[in-house]
Amino acid sequence: MLVEIVRRAVEELRAKERVREEIIEGARRARILSKQAILLLHRGDTSGASSRIDEARELLARAKSLMEEHNLRYIEEIHEAEEEHTEASAFYGLKTSGVLPTPEDIGVSLEAYILGIGDVVGELRREALEGLRRGEVERAGEELELMERIYLELLSMEEASLLLKGLRRKLDVARGLIEETRGEIASEIARRRLSDSIEKLIERLNKLEKG
């Protein structure tokens, strides 16, 4: 009798382990797809990003359904994939409609959502720097405003930063990125003003020489 119980227990554990491996593989794939979506968004390919975000969402939904079905609790890979998926989905929302999706929209936990939103600041900085590279200072300023808005809204949740592991570090990183971006935009504005002043001075000197 005991041998039979042990055999059944081993079979059940093996089955759970197979399911766990399937869940982890799905989470890893979802995380990769979300990273790819972010890269495509930086390149302006919103269609390609959208399809990858949708596929990642389906994989996460399947993985979490398996967890519930087999009574599996916290799996680190799922949480990490949800964070990455939140970052991609939020960045997509800001790029396409200017609106952040809700946790319910993208099917992630509240904890993963908040932590994922914290990482969006870094993606917005990349957009701001691209704007500066192209000479689009106004665009860079708009991205900076979004960075500041997200940071301030997360910062207002003081209790969350104390209770949610990792949020304080993300806020510190976000603050540093905002300060760097603000400084770079200010430097570019100053450079432009100096360049304009020099051009005007050259024009005046040329007119004096001709006069």
N, C-alpha and C positions, 0 to 999 in steps of 0.2 A: 504493500500500500504506500509506504513512504517513498519507495523508488518511483512509483508512478507519479506521485505529487511533485517530486523533484524534477522528473522528466517534463511534466507539464509546465513547471515554473521556468525551466531552461528554454523551452520552446517559446513561451510568452516573452521572456527577456530578449531572445534572439529576434523575435518579430518586432519588438519595440525598438531594438537597436537598428534594424533595417529601416524602419519608419523614420527614426531619428536621423539616419544618414541621408534619407531622401529629403527630409526637411532642411537639413544643413546645406545640401547641394542646391536646393531651390533658392534658399536665402542668399547663397553666394552668387548664384546666377542673377538674382534680382539686384544685388548690389552692383555687379558689373554693368548691368543694363542701365542702372541709374547714373553711374559714373559716365557711361557713354552718352547718355542723354544730356548731361551737363556740358560735355565737350561739344556736342552738336549745337547746343543753344548758343555757346560762345561763337560758333561759326555761322550762326544765323539759320541753321537748318531746324526750324521748329517742327516740321512734319516728321522728320526722322527721330527727333527727340520725343515727340508725342507717342509714336509707336513703341519706343523702348520703355517709356514710362508706363504705358498700358500693359505691356508684357510683364514688367516687373511687378505691377500691382496684382496681376492674376497669379503670378508665382507665389507672392506673399500670402494671398488669400488662400491658396491651396495649402501652403505650408501650415498656416495657422489652423486651418480646418483639420488637418491631420493631427496637429497637437491636441486639439480639443477632443477629437475622436478617440485618441489613444491615451488621453489623460496625461499628456506630457506638459510639464510646467516650463519655467523660464529656459530659453535657449539663447545664448549670447549672440549667435549668428543672426537670429531673427531680429533682435533689437538693433544690431548694427545695420542690417539691411533696411530696416524701417527708418533709421536716421538718414541714410543715404537717399532713400526713396523720398523722404520728406524734403530734403534739400533740393533734389531734382524737380519735384512737383511744384515746390514753392517758387523756385527760380523760373520755371516754365510759366507759372501763373503771372509773375511780375513782368516777364518779357512779353507775354501775349495779351494780357488783359489789365495788368497793373493791380491785380487782386490776389491776395494770398488764399490758397485753398484751406479748408478746415481739416482737422484730423479725420473727421467722418468722410470727407470727400475722397481722401486718399487711403483710408482704411488702415491707419496706424495708431499705436497707443499714444496717449497724451504725453508721456515722458519722452518717447522717441521723437514726437512732433516738435516739442520745445527745443530739444537738443539739435535736431536737424535744422530748424529755423535759424539757430545761432550760427550755423555754418554758411548760410546764404550770404552773409556779410562779405565773406571772402570772394564769392563769385561776383558780387556787385563791384568789389574793388577791381577785379580783373576787367570788368566792363568799363569802369571809370578810367583805368590806365589805357585801355584801347581807345577811348575817346580822346584822351590827351595825345596819344600817338598820332591820331588822325587830325589833330588840331581842333577837335570838337570840345572846347572847354565847357560849353553849356551842357552838353550831354554828360560830361564827367561830373558836373555839379549836381545834376539830377540823380545820378547814381549815388553820389555822396549823401544826398538828402534821404534816399531810401535806406542806406546803411545806417544813418543816424536814427531814423524812425524805428527800424527793427531793434536796434541796440537799446534805445530808450524804453520801448515797450517791454522788452525782456527784463531790463533793469528795474522796471517798476514792480516786477514780481519778486520782491525781496525775499519773501518766504520760500519761493520756489528755488531760488539760488542756494538756499541753505539746505533744502531737503533733497534736491535733485543732483545727484553726483555728476560732476563734469560741467555743469552749467556755469559755475563761477569762472572756470578756466576759459570757457568759450567766450564769456563776456569780456574777460581781460584781453583775449586775443582780438576780439572785435573792436574794443576801444583803441588798441594799438593800430589796427588797420585803418580805422577812421582818422586818427591823428596823422598818420603817414599820408593818407590820401588827401586830407585837407591841406597839408603842407605842400604836396606836389601840385595841387591845383593853384594854390596861392603863388607858388614859384612860377608856374606857367603864365598866370595872369600878369605878374610883374615883368616877366621876360617879354611878353607881348607889348606891354606899355613902353618898355625901354626901347624895343625894336621900332615901335611906331614913332617915338620921340626922335630916334636917330634918323629915321626916314624923313621926317618933317624938317629936321635940321639940315639934312643934305639937300633937300629941295630948296630951302631958303638960301643956302650957300650958292647953289647953282644959279638961282635967280639973281643973286648979288653979282656973281661973276659975269653973267650975261648983261646985267644992267650997267 
